[in-house]
């Protein structure tokens, strides 16, 4: 009985140490995961900002093209009157 008890003390100690190490590794992994998620969210925000700038450029170019077309029509009408 004493031999079983003597042998089980180190075994239980090893199990406790392994559980503690496993919990610590899990916490480290969780922190890394959270940092990765944060980086991905930051990247998405930067991409959204770039997309907004691009969309604004497209809208401005559409306005320029429309205005240019109107100006050419006005020039053609003016030439026809002369």
Wavefront OBJ file of the C-alpha trace (Angstrom):
o trace
v 0.000 0.000 0.000
v 2.833 2.362 0.878
v 4.577 1.495 -2.390
v 1.432 2.377 -4.372
v 1.043 5.621 -2.446
v 4.721 6.460 -2.891
v 4.523 5.796 -6.618
v 1.273 7.721 -7.070
v 2.577 10.968 -5.501
v 5.072 11.700 -8.326
v 2.513 10.577 -10.917
v -0.112 12.966 -9.552
v 2.502 15.719 -9.361
v 3.428 15.159 -13.004
v -0.219 15.250 -14.029
v -0.732 18.541 -12.162
v 2.393 20.049 -13.746
v 1.256 18.930 -17.209
v -2.186 20.458 -16.672
v -0.603 23.756 -15.566
v 1.739 23.770 -18.581
v -1.145 22.955 -20.897
v -3.241 25.796 -19.465
v -0.355 28.236 -19.906
v 0.193 27.130 -23.494
v -3.512 27.525 -24.160
v -3.435 31.080 -22.786
v -0.443 31.921 -24.982
v -2.226 30.451 -27.974
v -5.360 32.469 -27.148
v -3.350 35.696 -26.982
v -1.712 34.950 -30.326
v -5.113 34.206 -31.811
v -6.525 37.496 -30.498
v -3.559 39.409 -31.929
v -4.018 37.725 -35.293
v -7.718 38.598 -35.297
v -6.868 42.213 -34.420
v -4.351 42.399 -37.281
v -6.917 40.994 -39.704
v -9.501 43.546 -38.570
v -6.961 46.356 -38.998
v -6.150 45.092 -42.503
v -9.845 45.035 -43.363
v -10.237 48.622 -42.146
v -7.285 49.733 -44.306
v -8.750 47.944 -47.317
v -12.135 49.569 -46.714
v -10.460 52.989 -46.615
v -8.669 52.271 -49.899
v -11.902 51.050 -51.446
v -13.691 54.232 -50.344
v -10.972 56.351 -51.966
v -11.234 54.302 -55.145
v -15.027 54.634 -55.222
v -14.750 58.394 -54.741
v -12.297 58.563 -57.643
v -14.697 56.645 -59.877
v -17.534 59.006 -58.942
v -15.372 62.057 -59.649
v -14.205 60.662 -62.987
v -17.812 59.930 -63.973
v -18.667 63.566 -63.225
v -15.658 64.779 -65.224
v -16.613 62.615 -68.194
v -20.221 63.855 -68.055
v -19.086 67.477 -67.804
v -16.568 67.024 -70.622
v -19.226 65.527 -72.848
v -21.513 68.475 -72.108
v -18.707 70.920 -72.904
v -18.019 69.244 -76.248
v -21.727 69.436 -77.109
v -21.689 73.119 -76.226
v -18.599 73.674 -78.427
v -20.250 71.804 -81.326
v -23.394 73.948 -80.945
v -21.296 77.099 -80.818
v -19.405 76.057 -83.989
v -22.718 75.406 -85.733
v -23.931 78.910 -84.926
v -20.803 80.487 -86.362
l 1 2 3 4 5 6 7 8 9 10 11 12 13 14 15 16 17 18 19 20 21 22 23 24 25 26 27 28 29 30 31 32 33 34 35 36 37 38 39 40 41 42 43 44 45 46 47 48 49 50 51 52 53 54 55 56 57 58 59 60 61 62 63 64 65 66 67 68 69 70 71 72 73 74 75 76 77 78 79 80 81 82
